[in-house]
């Protein structure tokens, strides 16, 4: 127990005697240090105090403190600085601030302090941890917001959450990779000025969902304001303007963090007149009392610094008048205007010398906007009550734009006011010039509808509002014809006229008077009424113009071309243009022209007020592929061929000139290999045949297969045929081969039968006589002419002697059937019998006659028997009963016949009772028909 008390007593004694010794050596240990962080400014704030027994408090002498700051580790001292201050009771506690260029959140910082005068020991390290000390499951990038000056260096750090790593960072869209770790710090030097939105800085973590980013704003100190000047309009307010410089360098910043601020103050009295933020370029303030001179200062400041500029102002020499007001016409007519205005100016009673008033007036009319005339006018004082100017030689009913500006005159001129502007229109007068008139003729039955159109020529001046147009016409072929007139508010008028020549005149009228009439002559009907149209291609056309050319003639004074902008509408937008005598081509331009629309242009020659139709052109601005395809039908079909017919449609609906047709055939399976057809590229199942004759509306497709379905289509083409869609095809199936043979067989059987029936019907008598040869007919057989005579010769009419026949009756027959008769002196011949006899020369009245006359039958029976019967018959008779004549085939030399064999026949007289026996026989009644040819 005693051993334990001895060391304690010794320690107590040492402490009691050691403390006074320490105080005598001025060593103290009582420094209290507190450290805080200002994260917005990235500053460490040190606050400390010393104990009251320090002699320095009583001596109020300088006290030196040594301050050290480390970063991350104690051996990494980044600050070792001495701080000198007076130590007194009014200066308590002591403060010191340190700004870090590295974000304080990136790593821990330790701070300690000691006294260098009293030789105290170091205080304990006061440590402020970084964000990596926290374990809240978040990732960070610091600084979160930073504004630096152009060309500076800036340091960033990235901190990953616990158990996570980084693999790099991105600065201004450039990725920089680093060794994987939880915390990285990087510094960018000489940073450029940032655009709107700043420079993007981003930390790249292994887990991309943890990526963090911020924006770096790089700007500069505000520029010194330029062109600061101040002026007054009415001696009551002073308005100052300036050029703030490169505002765009810092307008991309958050105004609450680094906005530019402008302050206008008076240096002489320190009064601030105006203050604004950001884009300030002007300010104004009320003038005070009778002060006429000011010494003004403009200061501009942002988070990086400030600049200022001064200006001295003599108000009387800085008068910048407000724009003139109440600018109007005090008086006006068609050619003159008196222009009046007012000036806003307040005269101060203490101003002894009032400056004069100088004004400048310009005017220009709407027809010549570039021709501006300028006039200066001076008035004796700025307080002039009614300044005005007279302007003459103006155009009637024309809008003039007047501008007026004023300034202080004499030696007080500073600058012109801004322009005041007004538009005034002069009064109306009679129209000048003539109208450009043209016509459209619609022929009718005995009458014509003449539609007259008109428009203003380039030299025509309406000089007012045209209220009506007066149109008059008179017949030129009637000396006493009266003139007819009418009026309209439109630009066209339709008149129904006869077939004679007429003169038509048109004039425009406004509220003042009428213009000089324009005249056109309408020729009589029949003079150059009909003319043909010619289709032309689109060669030489442009994107919005159609090329027209024609043949010029020396007899014409000029030419006119007319057309319709909307050919398919009513009204059609009728237009025309005039051309000189030597013009033979032009480009017709219109915003209303459209591709695929058919336009018709008429070309006319002008001579002495009369018009002559020359040509008609049918044109397109641009031809397009035909959209509407013709409908077609199958007019005939067999097993091997079929015929297609189609109809055309109205030409006005065509988007281009029809140059032909394409016939398409599509097979359902395989390739199309029809003759006269070509396969489509890329689609061998479809083949095409091109018809270049646009008037052809029929085509026969040959070489088809029986009982096969084909898909057919017909397409008209203009420029390019285009592609055939499936909905354009029409299925057609050819007939089978059996169905094709049956009509052929029927035609081979029926046609001959019909021919036989027709012939037999025509030769019905022939058929009847062949089948029932009971009724003989008289037959006159021509004799063979003697040798030396080339052809038989008919006897003269006067040489023919008619005879009478005796009616013979058979025994036991009461009524004989008619075997033959003559009607109208016509001889009926039975062609089924022939008499194969050659006639011999018989004595007649004329020895050269080769024909014998008819002999009566009684002469035959009463002839003398001196000669043989056959000879008698041959000498005296050329008629033999047809009942006894042998059929064809009996030779001429067969004469073994007797007269007795000639039995009485049933032949009736060939001469009726009404016919005189010696009546002459006409050519129409004589028919010599050979029953059969000689064998």
TORMARBA-660762 format. One record per residue (C-alpha): x negated, z, y; residue number from 0. Coordinates in steps of 0.5 Angstrom, whole numbers, plus 500, padded with zeros to 3 digits. Example, Ala and Ser with C-alpha at 12.3 -4.5 7.8 and 13.67 -1.06 7.14 Angstrom:
BEGIN
R     u     w     v     n
R   475   516   491     0
R   473   514   498     1
***
This chain:
BEGIN
R     u     w     v     n
R   500   500   500     0
R   494   502   505     1
R   491   495   503     2
R   497   491   505     3
R   498   495   512     4
R   491   494   514     5
R   491   486   515     6
R   497   487   519     7
R   494   492   524     8
R   488   487   525     9
R   493   481   526    10
R   497   485   531    11
R   491   487   535    12
R   488   480   535    13
R   495   477   538    14
R   495   483   544    15
R   488   482   546    16
R   488   474   545    17
R   494   472   550    18
R   491   475   556    19
R   485   471   555    20
R   489   465   553    21
R   493   465   560    22
R   486   466   564    23
R   484   459   561    24
R   490   456   564    25
R   493   454   557    26
R   500   453   556    27
R   505   451   550    28
R   512   451   553    29
R   513   444   554    30
R   520   442   552    31
R   521   435   551    32
R   528   431   550    33
R   528   423   549    34
R   534   419   549    35
R   535   411   548    36
R   539   406   553    37
R   540   401   548    38
R   543   396   554    39
R   537   396   557    40
R   532   397   551    41
R   529   404   554    42
R   527   410   552    43
R   529   416   557    44
R   524   422   557    45
R   526   429   560    46
R   522   435   559    47
R   520   441   563    48
R   515   447   563    49
R   515   454   563    50
R   516   458   570    51
R   509   461   569    52
R   505   455   570    53
R   501   456   576    54
R   502   449   578    55
R   509   451   580    56
R   507   455   585    57
R   501   451   588    58
R   506   444   588    59
R   500   440   586    60
R   499   434   582    61
R   501   435   575    62
R   498   429   570    63
R   502   428   563    64
R   499   424   558    65
R   505   420   554    66
R   504   417   547    67
R   509   413   543    68
R   508   410   536    69
R   512   405   533    70
R   514   405   525    71
R   508   409   524    72
R   504   415   527    73
R   498   411   527    74
R   501   405   531    75
R   501   407   538    76
R   504   402   542    77
R   504   407   549    78
R   498   411   551    79
R   500   413   559    80
R   498   418   564    81
R   504   420   568    82
R   502   424   575    83
R   508   428   579    84
R   508   434   583    85
R   511   440   580    86
R   515   444   584    87
R   522   447   583    88
R   526   442   586    89
R   523   437   581    90
R   526   439   575    91
R   526   437   570    92
R   521   431   570    93
R   523   424   568    94
R   520   418   565    95
R   523   411   563    96
R   519   406   558    97
R   522   399   557    98
R   521   396   550    99
R   520   389   549   100
R   522   390   542   101
R   529   392   540   102
R   529   400   539   103
R   534   399   533   104
R   529   395   529   105
R   524   401   527   106
R   523   408   529   107
R   520   410   535   108
R   516   417   536   109
R   514   420   543   110
R   510   426   544   111
R   507   429   551   112
R   502   434   553   113
R   499   436   560   114
R   492   434   562   115
R   491   439   568   116
R   493   445   564   117
R   490   442   557   118
R   496   444   553   119
R   497   441   546   120
R   501   436   544   121
R   508   437   543   122
R   511   435   537   123
R   513   428   535   124
R   520   426   538   125
R   523   421   533   126
R   528   416   534   127
R   530   412   528   128
R   532   405   528   129
R   538   402   524   130
R   534   401   518   131
R   535   409   517   132
R   542   408   517   133
R   546   407   510   134
R   552   404   512   135
R   553   398   508   136
R   552   393   514   137
R   546   388   516   138
R   544   387   523   139
R   540   383   528   140
R   537   385   535   141
R   538   384   540   142
R   545   383   540   143
R   545   380   547   144
R   539   378   551   145
R   538   374   558   146
R   531   372   559   147
R   527   368   564   148
R   525   361   563   149
R   518   361   559   150
R   518   368   557   151
R   517   371   550   152
R   523   375   546   153
R   522   379   540   154
R   528   379   535   155
R   529   383   529   156
R   533   382   522   157
R   535   388   518   158
R   539   388   511   159
R   543   393   508   160
R   541   397   503   161
R   538   394   497   162
R   539   387   500   163
R   533   382   502   164
R   532   377   508   165
R   528   370   506   166
R   528   368   513   167
R   531   367   520   168
R   533   361   524   169
R   532   360   532   170
R   535   354   535   171
R   537   351   529   172
R   530   351   526   173
R   529   355   519   174
R   523   359   518   175
R   522   362   512   176
R   518   369   510   177
R   517   374   505   178
R   523   377   502   179
R   523   384   505   180
R   529   388   508   181
R   527   388   515   182
R   523   383   519   183
R   521   382   526   184
R   519   375   530   185
R   517   373   537   186
R   519   367   540   187
R   514   365   546   188
R   515   360   552   189
R   523   359   551   190
R   526   353   554   191
R   532   354   559   192
R   539   354   554   193
R   545   350   555   194
R   552   352   555   195
R   553   357   550   196
R   545   359   549   197
R   540   359   544   198
R   543   360   537   199
R   539   366   533   200
R   541   367   526   201
R   538   372   520   202
R   538   369   514   203
R   540   374   508   204
R   539   372   501   205
R   547   374   500   206
R   549   368   505   207
R   555   372   507   208
R   551   377   510   209
R   548   372   515   210
R   548   375   522   211
R   547   371   529   212
R   547   372   536   213
R   546   368   543   214
R   540   368   547   215
R   541   366   554   216
R   535   363   558   217
R   535   362   565   218
R   531   363   572   219
R   532   367   578   220
R   537   364   583   221
R   534   359   587   222
R   533   360   595   223
R   540   357   598   224
R   539   351   602   225
R   542   347   608   226
R   546   353   611   227
R   549   352   617   228
R   556   354   620   229
R   561   351   625   230
R   568   352   628   231
R   574   348   628   232
R   578   351   634   233
R   573   357   637   234
R   577   362   633   235
R   573   362   626   236
R   566   361   624   237
R   565   357   617   238
R   559   357   613   239
R   557   352   608   240
R   550   352   603   241
R   547   349   597   242
R   546   354   592   243
R   541   351   588   244
R   541   350   581   245
R   547   354   579   246
R   548   350   572   247
R   542   354   570   248
R   546   361   570   249
R   553   359   570   250
R   553   359   562   251
R   552   367   562   252
R   557   372   562   253
R   559   373   569   254
R   560   381   567   255
R   552   381   565   256
R   548   376   569   257
R   553   373   575   258
R   550   370   581   259
R   552   374   587   260
R   552   371   594   261
R   552   376   601   262
R   553   373   608   263
R   551   378   613   264
R   549   379   620   265
R   542   381   621   266
R   543   383   628   267
R   548   388   627   268
R   547   389   619   269
R   555   387   618   270
R   557   384   612   271
R   562   378   613   272
R   563   375   606   273
R   561   377   599   274
R   563   373   593   275
R   560   372   585   276
R   558   365   581   277
R   560   359   584   278
R   560   360   592   279
R   558   355   597   280
R   562   357   603   281
R   565   362   607   282
R   569   364   613   283
R   570   370   618   284
R   573   371   624   285
R   569   371   631   286
R   569   377   634   287
R   570   378   642   288
R   566   373   646   289
R   560   373   642   290
R   557   366   642   291
R   551   366   638   292
R   550   369   631   293
R   544   371   627   294
R   546   370   619   295
R   543   371   613   296
R   545   369   606   297
R   543   373   600   298
R   543   370   593   299
R   542   375   587   300
R   543   375   579   301
R   540   380   574   302
R   533   377   574   303
R   532   377   582   304
R   534   375   588   305
R   533   370   594   306
R   535   369   601   307
R   535   365   607   308
R   537   365   615   309
R   540   361   620   310
R   542   362   628   311
R   548   359   630   312
R   550   357   637   313
R   558   356   637   314
R   559   351   643   315
R   554   346   640   316
R   557   347   633   317
R   564   345   634   318
R   567   341   628   319
R   574   339   630   320
R   579   339   624   321
R   582   332   622   322
R   587   330   627   323
R   595   331   626   324
R   601   328   627   325
R   598   321   626   326
R   604   316   628   327
R   607   310   632   328
R   609   311   638   329
R   612   304   639   330
R   611   298   635   331
R   614   291   634   332
R   612   285   629   333
R   605   284   632   334
R   603   291   636   335
R   603   298   635   336
R   601   304   639   337
R   598   309   635   338
R   598   317   637   339
R   596   324   634   340
R   594   331   636   341
R   588   335   636   342
R   588   343   634   343
R   583   346   639   344
R   584   353   642   345
R   581   354   649   346
R   577   360   650   347
R   578   363   657   348
R   571   365   658   349
R   568   358   656   350
R   566   355   663   351
R   565   348   661   352
R   570   345   656   353
R   567   339   652   354
R   570   332   652   355
R   574   329   646   356
R   571   322   643   357
R   575   319   637   358
R   574   313   633   359
R   580   309   630   360
R   580   304   624   361
R   585   299   621   362
R   586   294   616   363
R   592   291   613   364
R   594   291   605   365
R   592   283   605   366
R   585   284   607   367
R   583   291   604   368
R   576   290   605   369
R   576   287   613   370
R   576   294   617   371
R   576   294   624   372
R   573   300   628   373
R   575   302   635   374
R   572   308   639   375
R   576   311   645   376
R   574   317   649   377
R   578   322   653   378
R   576   327   658   379
R   577   334   655   380
R   578   337   648   381
R   585   339   650   382
R   588   332   651   383
R   595   333   650   384
R   597   326   648   385
R   591   322   645   386
R   593   315   643   387
R   591   307   643   388
R   594   300   643   389
R   593   296   637   390
R   595   288   638   391
R   595   282   634   392
R   597   284   628   393
R   601   281   622   394
R   608   281   622   395
R   611   286   617   396
R   605   288   614   397
R   602   295   612   398
R   596   297   616   399
R   592   303   614   400
R   590   307   620   401
R   585   312   620   402
R   583   317   626   403
R   577   322   627   404
R   575   326   633   405
R   569   330   635   406
R   566   334   641   407
R   564   329   646   408
R   558   329   651   409
R   552   333   650   410
R   556   337   645   411
R   557   332   639   412
R   555   336   633   413
R   559   332   627   414
R   565   328   626   415
R   572   331   623   416
R   574   328   617   417
R   579   322   617   418
R   586   323   618   419
R   590   317   615   420
R   597   314   615   421
R   600   307   614   422
R   605   304   618   423
R   608   297   617   424
R   610   292   623   425
R   617   289   624   426
R   619   283   621   427
R   619   276   623   428
R   621   269   620   429
R   618   267   614   430
R   612   262   615   431
R   610   257   610   432
R   614   254   604   433
R   616   256   597   434
R   613   253   591   435
R   620   250   587   436
R   620   246   580   437
R   626   245   576   438
R   628   244   569   439
R   633   239   566   440
R   638   240   561   441
R   642   233   559   442
R   649   233   558   443
R   655   228   557   444
R   655   224   563   445
R   652   231   567   446
R   646   234   567   447
R   645   242   568   448
R   639   242   573   449
R   636   249   574   450
R   631   250   580   451
R   626   255   580   452
R   622   257   586   453
R   616   262   588   454
R   612   264   593   455
R   606   259   595   456
R   599   262   596   457
R   600   261   604   458
R   607   263   604   459
R   608   269   608   460
R   615   273   607   461
R   614   277   614   462
R   619   281   611   463
R   624   283   606   464
R   627   276   603   465
R   634   278   602   466
R   637   271   600   467
R   635   264   598   468
R   639   258   601   469
R   639   252   596   470
R   642   245   598   471
R   643   239   595   472
R   645   232   596   473
R   646   225   593   474
R   641   220   595   475
R   645   214   592   476
R   651   215   596   477
R   651   214   603   478
R   656   218   606   479
R   655   224   601   480
R   655   231   604   481
R   650   236   603   482
R   652   242   599   483
R   649   249   600   484
R   649   256   596   485
R   645   262   596   486
R   643   267   591   487
R   638   273   591   488
R   635   271   585   489
R   629   266   584   490
R   633   261   580   491
R   639   257   581   492
R   643   252   576   493
R   647   246   579   494
R   651   241   575   495
R   650   234   577   496
R   651   227   575   497
R   647   221   573   498
R   645   219   580   499
R   638   221   584   500
R   639   228   588   501
R   635   231   593   502
R   634   239   593   503
R   632   244   598   504
R   630   251   598   505
R   629   256   603   506
R   628   263   604   507
R   631   268   609   508
R   630   275   611   509
R   633   279   617   510
R   629   275   622   511
R   630   268   620   512
R   629   263   615   513
R   623   259   612   514
R   622   251   612   515
R   626   248   606   516
R   622   246   600   517
R   624   239   597   518
R   624   236   590   519
R   627   230   588   520
R   631   229   581   521
R   631   222   579   522
R   637   218   576   523
R   639   219   569   524
R   635   214   564   525
R   628   214   568   526
R   623   217   564   527
R   628   222   560   528
R   626   221   553   529
R   619   223   551   530
R   616   226   545   531
R   612   232   543   532
R   605   232   540   533
R   602   238   536   534
R   595   240   538   535
R   591   245   535   536
R   588   251   538   537
R   581   248   539   538
R   578   250   546   539
R   583   256   547   540
R   580   263   549   541
R   583   270   547   542
R   588   270   552   543
R   588   262   554   544
R   591   256   552   545
R   587   249   553   546
R   591   243   556   547
R   589   237   557   548
R   592   230   559   549
R   590   223   562   550
R   590   222   569   551
R   593   216   573   552
R   591   214   580   553
R   598   213   582   554
R   600   220   582   555
R   598   225   587   556
R   598   231   583   557
R   600   234   576   558
R   605   240   574   559
R   605   244   567   560
R   611   248   565   561
R   612   252   559   562
R   616   259   557   563
R   612   265   556   564
R   618   267   551   565
R   620   261   547   566
R   625   265   543   567
R   628   269   548   568
R   633   267   554   569
R   631   267   559   570
R   625   265   556   571
R   620   267   562   572
R   620   260   565   573
R   613   258   569   574
R   609   252   572   575
R   603   251   575   576
R   601   245   580   577
R   594   241   579   578
R   590   237   584   579
R   590   229   583   580
R   583   229   579   581
R   584   235   575   582
R   585   233   567   583
R   585   239   564   584
R   586   247   565   585
R   586   254   561   586
R   593   257   562   587
R   593   264   562   588
R   598   269   561   589
R   599   276   559   590
R   605   275   555   591
R   602   270   550   592
R   602   272   543   593
R   598   269   537   594
R   603   266   532   595
R   608   264   537   596
R   610   256   538   597
R   609   254   546   598
R   611   248   549   599
R   608   245   555   600
R   611   239   559   601
R   606   235   563   602
R   609   231   569   603
R   606   227   575   604
R   608   228   582   605
R   609   222   587   606
R   612   222   593   607
R   616   228   592   608
R   619   225   585   609
R   617   227   578   610
R   615   223   572   611
R   615   226   565   612
R   608   224   562   613
R   607   229   556   614
R   609   234   552   615
R   604   239   548   616
R   606   244   542   617
R   601   249   542   618
R   599   256   539   619
R   595   261   542   620
R   592   263   535   621
R   595   260   529   622
R   597   265   524   623
R   598   265   516   624
R   605   264   515   625
R   609   270   513   626
R   616   267   511   627
R   616   263   505   628
R   621   257   503   629
R   626   259   498   630
R   626   254   492   631
R   630   252   486   632
R   629   249   480   633
R   633   242   480   634
R   631   240   473   635
R   627   243   467   636
R   625   241   460   637
R   621   243   454   638
R   615   240   458   639
R   616   239   465   640
R   620   242   471   641
R   622   240   478   642
R   622   245   484   643
R   625   243   490   644
R   625   247   497   645
R   627   247   504   646
R   624   248   510   647
R   626   253   516   648
R   626   252   523   649
R   619   250   526   650
R   620   255   532   651
R   620   261   527   652
R   613   258   524   653
R   607   262   526   654
R   603   256   526   655
R   603   249   524   656
R   605   247   517   657
R   600   243   514   658
R   602   243   507   659
R   605   247   501   660
R   601   250   495   661
R   605   251   489   662
R   603   257   484   663
R   604   258   477   664
R   602   264   474   665
R   602   265   466   666
R   604   272   463   667
R   598   272   458   668
R   591   268   458   669
R   589   263   463   670
R   593   258   467   671
R   590   251   465   672
R   595   246   467   673
R   593   239   469   674
R   593   238   477   675
R   592   245   478   676
R   586   250   480   677
R   585   257   478   678
R   585   262   484   679
R   578   265   484   680
R   578   272   481   681
R   585   271   478   682
R   585   266   472   683
R   592   267   471   684
R   594   264   477   685
R   593   257   479   686
R   595   253   485   687
R   596   246   487   688
R   596   244   494   689
R   601   239   497   690
R   598   236   504   691
R   604   232   506   692
R   608   237   510   693
R   614   233   509   694
R   614   233   501   695
R   620   238   499   696
R   619   236   491   697
R   614   237   486   698
R   614   236   478   699
R   610   241   474   700
R   608   238   468   701
R   604   239   462   702
R   608   246   460   703
R   609   249   454   704
R   616   249   450   705
R   620   256   450   706
R   614   259   455   707
R   616   263   461   708
R   612   261   467   709
R   612   265   474   710
R   613   260   480   711
R   612   261   487   712
R   612   256   493   713
R   608   257   500   714
R   607   253   506   715
R   600   254   509   716
R   598   253   516   717
R   591   256   517   718
R   589   260   511   719
R   594   260   505   720
R   593   268   504   721
R   595   272   498   722
R   601   271   494   723
R   604   278   492   724
R   608   279   486   725
R   615   279   489   726
R   614   272   491   727
R   614   269   484   728
R   620   267   480   729
R   620   267   473   730
R   622   260   469   731
R   623   259   462   732
R   622   252   459   733
R   627   249   454   734
R   625   249   446   735
R   622   243   443   736
R   629   242   439   737
R   633   242   445   738
R   629   237   447   739
R   630   232   441   740
R   637   233   441   741
R   639   230   448   742
R   634   224   446   743
R   637   222   440   744
R   644   223   443   745
R   641   218   448   746
R   639   213   443   747
R   646   213   439   748
R   651   213   445   749
R   647   208   450   750
R   647   203   445   751
R   655   204   443   752
R   657   204   450   753
R   653   198   451   754
R   657   194   445   755
R   664   197   447   756
R   662   194   454   757
R   660   187   452   758
R   666   187   447   759
R   671   189   452   760
R   668   184   457   761
R   669   179   451   762
R   675   181   448   763
R   678   174   447   764
R   672   172   444   765
R   672   178   439   766
R   680   176   438   767
R   679   169   436   768
R   673   171   431   769
R   677   175   427   770
R   684   171   428   771
R   682   164   429   772
R   689   161   428   773
R   691   159   435   774
R   687   153   437   775
R   685   151   444   776
R   683   145   447   777
R   676   143   447   778
R   673   138   451   779
R   666   136   449   780
R   661   133   453   781
R   658   127   450   782
R   650   126   450   783
R   648   122   455   784
R   644   116   453   785
R   637   115   453   786
R   634   115   460   787
R   639   120   463   788
R   636   127   464   789
R   642   131   464   790
R   650   130   463   791
R   653   127   469   792
R   661   129   471   793
R   665   124   472   794
R   668   123   479   795
R   675   126   480   796
R   678   119   482   797
R   676   117   475   798
R   680   122   471   799
R   686   120   468   800
R   691   126   466   801
R   695   124   460   802
R   701   127   457   803
R   702   130   450   804
R   707   129   445   805
R   710   135   442   806
R   709   135   434   807
R   713   139   430   808
R   712   141   422   809
R   717   140   417   810
R   721   147   416   811
R   719   150   423   812
R   724   151   428   813
R   719   154   433   814
R   712   153   434   815
R   708   158   437   816
R   704   156   443   817
R   697   153   441   818
R   694   152   448   819
R   696   151   455   820
R   694   149   462   821
R   695   153   468   822
R   693   151   474   823
R   689   145   471   824
R   684   150   468   825
R   682   148   461   826
R   682   153   456   827
R   677   152   450   828
R   676   156   444   829
R   669   157   443   830
R   669   159   435   831
R   670   151   434   832
R   665   146   435   833
R   666   138   435   834
R   659   136   432   835
R   660   129   434   836
R   656   125   439   837
R   660   120   443   838
R   659   113   444   839
R   660   109   450   840
R   667   107   451   841
R   669   101   455   842
R   672   104   462   843
R   673   101   469   844
R   666   103   471   845
R   661   101   466   846
R   656   106   468   847
R   660   112   466   848
R   658   116   460   849
R   665   120   459   850
R   671   117   457   851
R   678   119   459   852
R   683   123   455   853
R   688   118   451   854
R   695   120   449   855
R   696   122   442   856
R   701   116   441   857
R   696   111   442   858
R   692   114   436   859
R   698   113   431   860
R   700   106   434   861
R   693   103   434   862
R   692   097   430   863
R   689   098   423   864
R   684   092   424   865
R   679   097   425   866
R   677   103   421   867
R   681   110   423   868
R   674   113   424   869
R   672   107   429   870
R   679   107   432   871
R   678   114   434   872
R   671   114   436   873
R   673   108   440   874
R   679   110   443   875
R   680   117   443   876
R   675   123   445   877
R   680   129   443   878
R   681   131   436   879
R   685   136   433   880
R   681   143   433   881
R   685   145   426   882
R   681   139   423   883
R   675   139   426   884
R   669   142   422   885
R   666   148   424   886
R   659   148   427   887
R   654   145   422   888
R   657   139   420   889
R   653   133   422   890
R   655   127   427   891
R   654   122   421   892
R   659   125   417   893
R   665   119   418   894
R   668   120   411   895
R   675   121   414   896
R   681   118   415   897
R   686   117   420   898
R   691   120   415   899
R   688   126   414   900
R   690   128   421   901
R   696   132   421   902
R   701   133   426   903
R   698   139   430   904
R   702   145   433   905
R   698   143   440   906
R   703   143   446   907
R   702   138   452   908
R   696   141   456   909
R   700   138   462   910
R   706   142   465   911
R   712   140   468   912
R   710   142   474   913
R   704   139   474   914
R   704   131   476   915
R   701   127   471   916
R   696   124   476   917
R   694   130   481   918
R   687   130   482   919
R   683   135   479   920
R   679   140   483   921
R   672   142   482   922
R   675   149   481   923
R   680   147   476   924
R   675   143   472   925
R   671   148   466   926
R   667   144   461   927
R   664   149   456   928
R   660   148   450   929
R   663   152   444   930
R   656   152   441   931
R   650   149   441   932
R   648   143   437   933
R   645   145   431   934
***
